[in-house]
Amino acid sequence: MSEPVKNLQQKLDNFLTNYLRKTTTDQEILDFYGEGNVVGRKGIPANDKELLDAVEAANLTTSSLRPLLDRPNFAVGGIDQSIGYDYKTTNMPGVINPATGQPWQMTFGVLPKDFGSGSLTPAARQFLLDFRVPKNAGNDYSFATGPNIQDRINYETNFEIRNDPYYGKQPERLQEKLDKIQNQSDYIGDYSGSPQTPRTWQERGYITDKPANFKQEVLENFKNKIFETQGSFGGVSTLTPVREKNARNPNWRADLYQTEGLAGPLSNQGYNTGYGFESKGVQRFTTGSERLLPLQPYTEFYQFDPTPASALATKPAEDFTPFQKAIGTRNYLIGRNVLAGRGSLGAPVRVVRAAPQVAVSSVKPATKTLLLDAGINYALGASPQEAVVTAVTDPISAENLGGAPTAAIERLGPRGEFVDTRSNTVLNPQGRYTNQGIAYKNGKPVIVPRGSVAGEGNFATQAQAVLGNAINTWKKRLGALGMFGR
C-alpha cells in the first residue's frame, strides 16, 4: 500500500476517532461496554476456558490503523523502589479548616507505570481499541490529605513548647527541634501504615472539627488532578489503594473508589522486588471526556484464582448483539451517532429534520443508510444539503448497515446533476425528483425524458449503464478510502 494512501487512511481514522470521542458521552460508554458502572462488564463467558480464550483473542490487534502509542515499560517504582512517585502537595480551596480558615492540602502522587491491560475483560479491551486508547501510557496514582502545612507547623511548634522535655534548661536543643518543624516537607503520607482521614488528624490533635463537604471535594480534586496529568482518553491507569489491616473492612478505600465510580474492582498484580516475587491489589481505570471510567478485570470471574468480588455486586451485562459484532462496535457507534444528528457528521441529519422536503423524503429504501452516507459526504466537504442529495453507499455505511459499494444517488449528469441510479431519475438542484433520466451517447451522458430511447440502447440498457458507471466510480473511491479499523 502506498504511503499517501496510508496517510489518508490514518487521517480519516483519526477524524472518526475524534468524532466518536466528542459525540459519545461517558455514560453511554459505560452502558454500551458495561452495565452502566464499569467498562467491560459485558458478555462474560460462563466458564474459565471460554473466558481465557476470549481474553487471549481480545489481545490481538485487529486494526491496521491502531495507533502505536505504547511506551517503554517502566520499572514499578514505589513498590520495587527502582523509581519513585512524583509527589506534589497543593491547596484544596473548597476544603477549609474551620478553626484556622486555612485550606486543606492534598499530596498527589504520579508513577509513570500502568501495570498494563492484560487482565481486562474482552469488552474492556474492545473499548480501548474502538476509542484508540493507548494501553501502556497511563500512570499509577495515589493521594493523601491533611491540614495545611502552616497549620501542622503551628500545632507541632506549640506542642513542643508546651511539652518541652528539657524544662527550659536547654533552649538551644528545643530550638533545634523547632527549626526542624519549621523546615519540614509539606508531603502528606500514611500514618502507621494506614491512610489518614480527618478522624485520624482529629485524634492526633491537629484539628478540632472535620471540614465541610470533605469527601466530595477531595474526590473531585483527585479526579481533576488525574485529568490534568493524563488528559481525555489518555491511557490505562491504576490506583493502588492502601489496605488498612486493623479496620473493620481493610479494603474500605478500594470499595470507596468503586462506589464513587473512580476505578474498577481490585485485581492482583504481580511484581518483582529485590527479595523475590510478590503481588498487590490495584484498580484500573481510564479517562473519558469528563469523568474517570472504571475498567473491569476478568480475574473477578476466574474461578481458580479470583480477585475480590466487586463492591458494586453487579453481574455481567448481556453481550453485544450479533449485528454489533458483525459490523464492528466502533462502526456501530459511529453510525448511531451520525443518525442521531450529533456533531459535524450529523449535520445532514439535522437538515433533514428541519426540512423534510429534501430528497431523502422521496427515497424510501434504506433511509438510515442514506443519512449515514450523507454524514460522511459532509465530512468530505459537501454542504449539508448537497450531502443529503449525494447520499451514496460508501465504505462506512457498507460496514455499518450491510450496504454494498454501489451508488444509490450519484453525480452523473453532464453538468454534475444528481441521478438516482435505481430508477435512472435526475434530481433538480433542490433534491426533488424530475421526469428526466440519463442516456449515453458516444460514451457521454445526456439528459433525456424518462422512458425515452434517445441515445444508445433502450431505457433498460441506459439504466444499466448508469448503474455500471456508478459502480465504477465507487470502486475507485473504495480503492483509496475503503479500509477502516473496527
C-alpha angles and dihedrals in degrees: 000000000000120000094240090055091048091050091049092049091050091048092052091045091051090048092052091046091054090046091051093048094048097046101041116078122222091244091053089054090052091047097045099043097030139006100283099283110052130032108236103027091121134112097352107186117245100240137039097249093052090046094051092045090051092049091049091050090049089057090068118097106231100180127072086204095059104128115244095231100142115122134205115295104254121209115261101257120186087041105046092019095231089127129001137227119270103238125196127176119209139167123264103213092193094059113067130182100235093209097055106017090233120136118252115244137226128207106209119197127201126188117181095229128093100185088236131265102259094114095056123114118256092254091053091050090047088057091053090052096044094049093038093238111171111242100211106034103089135094142229109249133199137171141189129184136206146144119305114285090244091054090050092049092048093049095047092045093052091044092055093046092049092046101038104172090203094054091228093302097108106037093164092060091047089050090053088057092047092049090052090052092049092051098044122128119261088230115130117205140162123297118229090341095307132102113259116241129181087265090056091052090045093052090049090053099246096118137021101203134027114249116252121259089012103155096041094048095045095051092045091051091048092050092048092051090052090052091048089053101039108023126209116325088357104151147288111306138173143217116213103203121206112246112224104210098192097047123103087245108028090194096051093125092051089050090050091054089052098045091047092051097243100121144357129259122301116278126188113247121194122215139168123244132181087265100049140277121336137164136220137186117254133173121220130217142148134209120260126190095286109358143030115274115214114223123216120230116213090220091084087068097040106106100200098056108007126177120226114297118257116276087225091063092213124150129228115283126234114287124255112284120258088248092054091048093047095053096032126258092249092054091045093055093046091051093045092051092048092050089049088059095244127157127337096324091053094060095100090050090053089050090053091051091050097042111024092174092080121104096282090071089063096045104079102171120080096357091168091052089050093053093045091050090048089056092054092046089051089054089053092058110279122130114251092255094046091046091056091050093046092050099156130172101255135172094279098052091040088063098036103044105021095255125156124231094261124114123251096184118010139173098247106134122115090254096034097276117165117247130195099224094199093065101014091240124154117225122215121234090269091057097252123136119254134195091253134097140182128265129176124235120180087350093302127110120249129181115242136168112277110269093022119137093209114134124024118339131349129299094276095053090044091054089047090052090051091052092045091053090049091051091050090049092054094043086062092047093048090051090063103031107022103105118086124161119242 
